[in-house]
Amino acid sequence: MLTQRIQAVQSSPTLRFTALAKQLQAQGKKVINLAAGEPDFDTPEPIKAAAIRAIQEGFTKYTPTTGIPELKAAIVSALARDRGLTYRPEQIAVTCGAKQALFNLLQVLVQAGDEVLIPSPYWVSYPEMVRLAAATPVEIRMDPKNGFRLDPKAVERGCNSKTRCLILNSPSNPTGAVLDENRLKAIAQIAKAHSLWIISDEIYAQLAYGTKAPSIAAVAPDVASRTLVVDGVSKAYAMTGWRIGYLAGPTEVVEAAGRLQDHSTSNPTSISQRAALAALTGDPASIRQMVQEFGQRRDLLVRRLAAVPKISFVEPEGAFYCFVDISATGLRSAAFSERLLQEALVASIPGEGFGWDSHVRLSFAIGRQALEEGLTRFETFIRSL
Ligand SMILES: Cc1ncc(COP(=O)(O)O)c(C=O)c1O
């Protein structure tokens, strides 16, 4: 008999559709993948070279659980340079991806009886991670009419005596929405008034188009002591497989998250830490190029979707996703994604896993030519319904 804890956790809908797309590809079908949750770019060469050097030098043993000092120092500098955040090295823990940072934080910040506010649509793993911490996820529905931006008044309405924590994700997966300074300041004041922890998932912070995605801890310094910033190298440096993320915040919380890591995974891979060090201290030109390319793909996607009947969408300002309302087709999200895949050979992710069965997520982490072809197929499919 499995534990109640794991029985309450759902399998990832993202993975189910990715597997289905792979199955069709294996049968020789030319599937266009608009379901990707990772950059299609290869990890830049200097980063790979640093990892190869680490292996050749025998840097292949355990490291301190929460990361090597050089990497922590580089993270401190990068957070100051890119996000205007001030931390000391002991306020940083390096983790096996941003995912582990989020998981560890929820384990140390909330427990049975506590409620965690999750703006919805949300990244699929937040509610499950909250449940694994024995706490209760509470959705705050966001409105596409407000560009899926979190309304501070809705945060206020969601608070009660059990509320302990608020999860923010700007730019957002799956909507691409970015929270601006004024909104973040208003949200910060509510979090402060209700003594909430803020977990700010900023994994897409570098991927914003024509705008900047500020950090709540930078725009509202009075909540920095109750904010845990989560970031990593996965998305901005095309390093999803290397599994390096990090968290930054008050020392007491960071140390507690480190104790949990001591008894679970121990250190993130030594070789990947050297690679992440090269990423954060290297020439930023390669990220700039990737961001520029994502921006052009975003423009292409927005232009093409605007011509498609029966759908509506909010133009993404960041990340590499667009969350498309397909309710006028009369199909629920899983049925829509399944038919789109079987009939048009286009992979998408149904919105149900993000809390919205009326939507599907399309990704533009794919080359422009394939994106064009995928969107042509998408339009033909919608017109056939
Ligand atoms: C919003 C969000 N947070 C965290 C992660 C996890 O990132 P990592 O691969 O560094 O664990 C993802 C990955 O898809 C994500 O979309």
Ligand as a Chemical Component Dictionary entry (heavy atoms), coordinates in Angstrom:
data_LIG
# 
_chem_comp.id                   LIG 
_chem_comp.type                 NON-POLYMER 
_chem_comp.pdbx_formal_charge   0 
_chem_comp.three_letter_code    LIG 
# 
loop_
_chem_comp_atom.comp_id 
_chem_comp_atom.atom_id 
_chem_comp_atom.alt_atom_id 
_chem_comp_atom.type_symbol 
_chem_comp_atom.charge 
_chem_comp_atom.model_Cartn_x 
_chem_comp_atom.model_Cartn_y 
_chem_comp_atom.model_Cartn_z 
_chem_comp_atom.pdbx_ordinal 
LIG C1 C1 C 0 7.962  28.046 -13.516 1  
LIG C2 C2 C 0 9.044  27.031 -13.408 2  
LIG N1 N1 N 0 9.722  26.924 -12.254 3  
LIG C3 C3 C 0 10.694 26.020 -12.095 4  
LIG C4 C4 C 0 11.041 25.151 -13.116 5  
LIG C5 C5 C 0 12.111 24.126 -12.861 6  
LIG O1 O1 O 0 13.337 24.501 -13.362 7  
LIG P1 P1 P 0 14.584 23.518 -13.265 8  
LIG O2 O2 O 0 14.660 22.792 -14.559 9  
LIG O3 O3 O 0 15.765 24.426 -13.042 10 
LIG O4 O4 O 0 14.368 22.605 -12.128 11 
LIG C6 C6 C 0 10.353 25.212 -14.327 12 
LIG C7 C7 C 0 10.665 24.264 -15.411 13 
LIG O5 O5 O 0 9.899  24.000 -16.299 14 
LIG C8 C8 C 0 9.338  26.184 -14.487 15 
LIG O6 O6 O 0 8.652  26.296 -15.634 16 
# 
loop_
_chem_comp_bond.comp_id 
_chem_comp_bond.atom_id_1 
_chem_comp_bond.atom_id_2 
_chem_comp_bond.value_order 
_chem_comp_bond.pdbx_ordinal 
LIG C1 C2 SING 1  
LIG C2 N1 SING 2  
LIG C2 C8 DOUB 3  
LIG N1 C3 DOUB 4  
LIG C3 C4 SING 5  
LIG C4 C5 SING 6  
LIG C4 C6 DOUB 7  
LIG C5 O1 SING 8  
LIG O1 P1 SING 9  
LIG P1 O2 DOUB 10 
LIG P1 O3 SING 11 
LIG P1 O4 SING 12 
LIG C6 C7 SING 13 
LIG C6 C8 SING 14 
LIG C7 O5 DOUB 15 
LIG C8 O6 SING 16 
# 
